[in-house]
């Protein structure tokens, strides 16, 4: 399937698909005319990539996870679980930082608020 067909089937823009290919997340063959030709299995892979990006993962981490996700359960070696645990910890740390920053801003806002009767 051509890139436009993959874009339609997956709901992902052709621009994003070119980015995915550039970063090794998906692969295509080239036709004699130079067109990208994607295997139909790329639809499922693109959808999975979208889910992983939506979870806040980087393209490097997604690239590391994709082989794990395709491996049969009995062949999995714990790498995926370790990477996901690291990402959960990273996001929890970001949440703690955001909560601290929000608390600081809310306190500053309260301290600097103009009283209602001052107008």
Backbone torsions as a table, in degrees:
resi	resn	phi	psi	omega
1	UNK	NA	146.7	179.1
2	UNK	-79.2	168.9	-174.4
3	UNK	-62.2	-38.1	178.2
4	UNK	-64.4	-37.9	178.2
5	UNK	-67.9	-40.6	176.7
6	UNK	-65.0	-39.9	177.6
7	UNK	-60.7	-46.5	179.3
8	UNK	-63.8	-43.5	-176.4
9	UNK	-69.1	-31.3	-175.9
10	UNK	-100.3	-16.7	-176.2
11	UNK	77.2	19.2	-178.3
12	UNK	-115.0	139.5	-177.0
13	UNK	-65.3	153.4	176.3
14	UNK	-60.6	-35.6	178.0
15	UNK	-60.6	-44.2	178.1
16	UNK	-64.7	-39.2	178.9
17	UNK	-62.9	-39.1	176.3
18	UNK	-64.3	-39.1	176.0
19	UNK	-61.1	-46.6	179.9
20	UNK	-59.3	-43.0	-179.5
21	UNK	-66.4	-41.9	179.1
22	UNK	-58.6	-34.0	-178.7
23	UNK	-95.5	9.6	174.4
24	UNK	77.6	13.7	-178.9
25	UNK	-79.2	-31.6	175.1
26	UNK	-132.8	161.5	-179.5
27	UNK	-131.4	153.2	174.4
28	UNK	-139.0	163.2	169.9
29	UNK	-100.5	160.5	176.1
30	UNK	-106.2	135.0	175.5
31	UNK	-75.3	165.7	176.2
32	UNK	-56.2	-27.5	178.0
33	UNK	-84.2	-0.2	176.9
34	UNK	92.0	2.8	179.5
35	UNK	-76.9	146.8	173.4
36	UNK	-71.8	138.1	177.1
37	UNK	-128.9	110.7	-177.2
38	UNK	-97.5	143.1	172.8
39	UNK	-71.2	148.9	-178.9
40	UNK	-60.5	-24.9	179.7
41	UNK	-66.6	-15.4	-179.7
42	UNK	-67.8	-22.8	179.3
43	UNK	-59.7	-51.4	180.0
44	UNK	-62.4	-40.1	-179.7
45	UNK	-64.1	-42.9	179.8
46	UNK	-63.6	-41.8	177.9
47	UNK	-61.4	-42.8	178.1
48	UNK	-63.1	-42.3	178.0
49	UNK	-59.5	-42.9	178.5
50	UNK	-59.6	-43.3	178.9
51	UNK	-62.3	-42.3	-178.9
52	UNK	-67.2	-40.5	175.6
53	UNK	-64.7	-39.4	179.2
54	UNK	-63.4	-26.2	177.1
55	UNK	-80.6	0.3	176.6
56	UNK	90.8	13.2	-179.1
57	UNK	-82.7	149.5	178.0
58	UNK	-81.2	164.7	178.5
59	UNK	-64.1	-31.6	177.4
60	UNK	-64.3	-45.8	179.8
61	UNK	-67.3	-40.7	177.9
62	UNK	-59.8	-42.9	179.4
63	UNK	-61.9	-34.6	177.9
64	UNK	-72.3	-34.3	-176.2
65	UNK	-79.9	-31.4	-173.5
66	UNK	-55.6	-45.2	177.9
67	UNK	-62.4	-34.7	179.2
68	UNK	-65.1	-39.5	-178.6
69	UNK	-68.9	-28.4	180.0
70	UNK	-85.8	-16.8	-177.5
71	UNK	-72.2	140.9	173.9
72	UNK	-58.9	148.7	-175.4
73	UNK	-50.8	-43.4	-177.0
74	UNK	-68.5	-15.5	178.9
75	UNK	-97.5	-3.8	-178.5
76	UNK	-71.6	143.6	-172.7
77	UNK	-118.0	10.4	177.7
78	UNK	93.2	-6.4	-179.5
79	UNK	-62.2	-45.3	-178.8
80	UNK	-60.2	-46.3	-179.4
81	UNK	-61.6	-39.9	178.7
82	UNK	-65.4	-45.6	178.8
83	UNK	-62.5	-42.7	179.3
84	UNK	-65.4	-39.2	177.8
85	UNK	-62.9	-39.7	177.5
86	UNK	-63.7	-39.8	-179.9
87	UNK	-68.7	-37.9	176.6
88	UNK	-61.7	-44.6	179.3
89	UNK	-63.1	-41.8	178.7
90	UNK	-60.8	-45.5	-179.8
91	UNK	-67.6	-36.7	176.9
92	UNK	-64.9	-37.9	177.2
93	UNK	-65.3	-41.6	177.1
94	UNK	-62.3	-39.3	178.9
95	UNK	-63.5	-42.6	178.4
96	UNK	-60.9	-43.1	178.8
97	UNK	-62.5	-44.4	178.8
98	UNK	-63.8	-41.8	178.4
99	UNK	-61.5	-40.9	178.1
100	UNK	-63.9	-45.3	179.4
101	UNK	-64.2	-41.2	177.3
102	UNK	-62.7	-42.3	178.1
103	UNK	-60.5	-42.7	178.9
104	UNK	-63.2	-45.8	179.5
105	UNK	-65.1	-40.2	179.7
106	UNK	-65.9	-39.5	177.8
107	UNK	-65.2	-44.2	178.6
108	UNK	-62.3	-41.7	178.6
109	UNK	-61.4	-43.0	178.8
110	UNK	-65.9	-40.2	-178.2
111	UNK	-69.0	-28.2	-174.5
112	UNK	-106.5	5.1	-177.7
113	UNK	-66.5	142.0	176.4
114	UNK	-80.0	128.6	178.7
115	UNK	-60.7	151.2	-178.5
116	UNK	-60.6	-35.1	-175.9
117	UNK	-86.4	5.3	-178.1
118	UNK	-84.1	-7.7	-175.9
119	UNK	-89.3	NA	NA
